[in-house]
Amino acid sequence: MISAAVTLFARGGFSGVTTRDIAQKANVSEGNIFRYFPHKRDLFIAAVDSELGKLSVRAAGLLVPKDEELDSRNALRELFEMITEAVITQPDLVRLMRYSALEFGPDMEPVYRKHLEAIVTASARTLRHGRRATGSAT
């Protein structure tokens, strides 16, 4: 259901998609959607959360210091490359974020904050590791 919702919400935004559309794409009954998501808005937020979750998991894995070579500069470079790649190769994520900001504004902050915090935390951990590896003060 969430995968179908991601695809459809990314194309039409929250207002441009019905739960019936999502049910048809997911090959489930519309009632089944409401069993898991009491409101269409809950499903939309779950779709955004799912896509941002994939990105934050990827960032956290990317930024785990595997060896001493992942210094601060390389860690930042990898982070920016990952973000650039996500923007280019994941248009559904970009569109979902745009629609979520336009249609729900500040209500989306907790979802954004949850995943961005994971990315920032992984980045900070890597940068601290890089400083220790090079002997810089923390």
N, C-alpha and C positions, 0 to 999 in steps of 0.2 A: 504494500500500500504506500509506504513512504517513497519508494523508488518511483512509483507512478505519480505520486504527488509532486515530487521534485521535478520530474519532466514537465508535467502540465503547468504547475505554478511558475516555473521558469519561463514558459512560453507566454502565459496569459496573466500572470500576477494573481493575487488573491481574488480580486473581483471578477476576473475573466474566466474562472474555472468553477465548475460545480462539483459537489461531492458525487453526483451521478457520473460525471466525466471520469473522475478518479476511480470510482468503482468499476466502470467499464474497462478502463486501461489496466487495472490491477486484477481483473477477472474475479471480483468479489461482489457481494451484494452491498448496496448502499448502507443497509442496516449494520452490516459488519464493520464498516468504517466507524460508525457512531458507537459501536461497542468498545472500540479502542480509543477513539478520539471524540469526546462528547460534543465538540464544536469544530466546525471547519477551521477556525482560527488555530485550534490546538494541533491539527494536522499540518497546517502551514508552518507553525513554529517548529514542529517535529522535523519537517523537511529541511528547514534552514539549519536547525541544530545538527541534523545528520550530516549535511554537507560540510558545515564548519568543523564538525567532529573529525571527519576524514582528513581535513587539512591540518588540524592541530595535532592529530596522531602522527601524521607524516612529518610535520615539523619537529615534533619531539624526538622521533626516531632519527631524523636527519641530524639533529643537533646534539646527539649523544656523543661525547668525545670518545672516539674509538682508539685513538692513539695521540701521540704528542703533536702530530701534524695539524690538527684542527685548532689553529691559533685563532685569536680574536678576528683578525681580518678575514681569514678563510671561513670562519663561522658566519660572519655577517654576509659575506659573499654568497654562501650556500643558502642562507635564509632569503636573501633578496632574489636569488635565482629560483627558489622554490615558489615564492610569491608570484614572480613574473610568469613562471610556467603555469601556475594555477590560473592566473588571469587569462592566459592565452588558451590553455587546453581544457578549462572547465567553465565554459560559458554559462552553464546552468547555475553554477555557484555565483557567478558575477551577477546574473540576472536576478536570482533569488535575493541576493543582498540588496540590490537596487530596489526591487519591489518591496522588500521588507522595510527598508528605510522609508520609502515613499508612502506605503500604506499603513505602517504601524509606528513609525518614528521611534520615539524614546522607549516604547514598550519592548523593543527588541534588544535594548541595552543588556539585560542579564544574559541573553544567549550569546551576544557578541563578546561580552566581558569574560564569560566562562571560557570560551575557546581562545580568545586573544591572550588571556592570562596564561593559559597553558603554553602558548607560543613564546610569550615574553619570559616566562619562567625557564623554559628550556634554553632560550637564548642567553639569559643571564648566567645560568649554570655553565654553559659552554664558554662564555666569556671569562668567567671566574677561573675555570679550568685552564684556559689559554694563558691567563696571567700567571697562574701558579707554575705552569710548564715552562714559561719563559723567565720566571724569577722576578716578575714585576710585583710591586706591592698591591695588596687588595684593598 
